[in-house]
């Protein structure tokens, strides 16, 4: 699942939005993880709540210039991920924020900040081990669904691996496998599986390109999130034309 924005995300300010923003805050990141690297607050947020109530494309982090619901002068980092990822994401958000505050366009700031994160990750050595994963489900057509160590994937394969991915998008994912980041909260896993399964289905059955398949997958994921509490998981999966074993 590649969720790089093509442009900064804008929402009209309102009292309801301010209330949702406040409800997403978890607290400041533990300063011991950092070393006073950032001259502004790094805020942990409930990224599951952010995706459900404000911005379905929120991933590892954001700042005011990439998503204007984030208060000016704050860096937001999702709390569902590995603690070691937090530093790298905050570093990337800070560099992107600083570049954009000086007038650099978003796309250029994104690329430069991404390169900075790659460099920072390369400076720390981690033991080379097989990526941790375990089977959680299987689709009706034989695709298998795995929880994997998202940190290991980002460290060794692709730093922008976010929430999940599938074999049609990422060449490092084995054929017929769908990967879900093991740092996700359990209650969000079905929504990400819906996205990945829909993306694969649209790519294979409708012969769509990646961007079209991703857009339809995001629409299916959004509908699933909105209707889940009302109709339940089984009904929503049937409505979306998906079928996988639950766990």
Secondary structure as UniProt FT lines:
FT   HELIX           15..24
FT   STRAND          25..28
FT   HELIX           31..33
FT   STRAND          41..45
FT   HELIX           47..53
FT   TURN            56..57
FT   STRAND          61..63
FT   TURN            64..66
FT   TURN            68..69
FT   TURN            72..73
FT   STRAND          74..78
FT   TURN            79..80
FT   HELIX           83..101
FT   TURN            102..103
FT   HELIX           106..122
FT   STRAND          133..139
FT   TURN            140..141
FT   STRAND          144..148
FT   HELIX           150..156
FT   TURN            159..160
FT   STRAND          164..166
FT   TURN            167..169
FT   TURN            171..172
FT   TURN            175..176
FT   STRAND          177..181
FT   TURN            182..183
FT   HELIX           186..205
FT   HELIX           210..231
FT   HELIX           233..239
FT   TURN            240..241
//
